[in-house]
């Protein structure tokens, strides 16, 4: 589940790029769904590993990388989207 979180975060970043190029609402929904799913999967995997006692926070923890990447990209892109929509109108 950790690797799938990281893969979904990567796909979400690619979808964000398509969204910014095309300004399509569909791409906006797709990137939001991918990033939120990656965030949730990373959280679930980290909680599961913590209960098992084998949670290690190092650079090779895919759940933590996917969780952190998707969280940061979601917040930054959300702020950029708000700014773009306020400045556009």
C-alpha positions as CSV (number, residue, x, y, z in Angstrom):
1,X,0.0,0.0,0.0
2,X,2.9,2.4,0.6
3,X,4.3,2.0,-2.9
4,X,0.8,2.5,-4.4
5,X,0.6,5.8,-2.4
6,X,3.8,7.0,-3.9
7,X,2.7,6.0,-7.4
8,X,-0.6,7.7,-7.0
9,X,1.2,10.8,-5.8
10,X,3.3,10.8,-8.9
11,X,0.3,10.3,-11.2
12,X,-1.4,13.2,-9.3
13,X,1.5,15.4,-10.1
14,X,1.3,14.5,-13.8
15,X,-2.4,15.2,-13.7
16,X,-1.8,18.6,-12.1
17,X,0.5,19.5,-15.0
18,X,-2.2,18.5,-17.5
19,X,-4.7,20.5,-15.5
20,X,-2.5,23.7,-15.6
21,X,-1.9,23.3,-19.3
22,X,-5.4,22.7,-20.3
23,X,-7.4,24.4,-17.5
24,X,-9.8,21.5,-17.7
25,X,-12.2,20.9,-14.8
26,X,-12.0,17.2,-15.4
27,X,-8.2,17.2,-15.0
28,X,-8.7,19.2,-11.8
29,X,-11.0,16.6,-10.4
30,X,-8.7,13.8,-11.5
31,X,-5.6,15.3,-9.9
32,X,-7.5,16.0,-6.7
33,X,-8.8,12.5,-6.4
34,X,-5.4,11.0,-7.1
35,X,-3.7,13.2,-4.5
36,X,-6.3,12.7,-1.8
37,X,-6.2,8.9,-2.4
38,X,-2.4,8.9,-2.1
39,X,-2.6,10.9,1.1
40,X,-5.2,8.6,2.6
41,X,-3.3,5.4,1.5
42,X,-0.1,6.7,3.0
43,X,-1.8,7.6,6.3
44,X,-3.4,4.1,6.5
45,X,-0.1,2.3,5.8
46,X,1.8,4.4,8.3
47,X,-0.9,3.7,11.0
48,X,-0.8,0.0,10.1
49,X,3.0,-0.2,10.4
50,X,3.0,1.8,13.6
51,X,0.6,-0.8,15.2
52,X,2.9,-3.6,14.0
53,X,5.9,-1.8,15.6
54,X,7.9,-1.7,12.4
55,X,7.4,1.9,11.4
56,X,10.8,3.4,10.4
57,X,10.9,7.0,9.2
58,X,13.7,7.0,6.7
59,X,14.0,8.0,3.1
60,X,12.9,4.7,1.8
61,X,9.5,4.6,3.5
62,X,7.2,4.7,0.4
63,X,4.1,5.4,2.5
64,X,5.6,8.4,4.1
65,X,7.0,9.7,0.8
66,X,3.6,9.4,-0.9
67,X,1.8,10.9,2.0
68,X,4.1,13.9,2.3
69,X,4.3,14.5,-1.4
70,X,0.6,14.4,-2.0
71,X,-0.1,16.6,1.0
72,X,2.3,19.3,-0.1
73,X,1.2,19.2,-3.7
74,X,-2.4,19.4,-2.7
75,X,-1.9,22.4,-0.4
76,X,0.3,24.3,-2.9
77,X,-1.9,23.6,-5.9
78,X,-5.0,24.5,-3.9
79,X,-3.5,27.9,-3.0
80,X,-2.5,28.4,-6.6
81,X,-6.0,27.5,-7.8
82,X,-7.6,30.0,-5.3
83,X,-5.2,32.7,-6.4
84,X,-5.8,32.0,-10.1
85,X,-9.6,32.1,-9.7
86,X,-9.6,35.3,-7.6
87,X,-7.2,37.1,-10.0
88,X,-9.2,35.9,-13.0
89,X,-12.5,37.3,-12.0
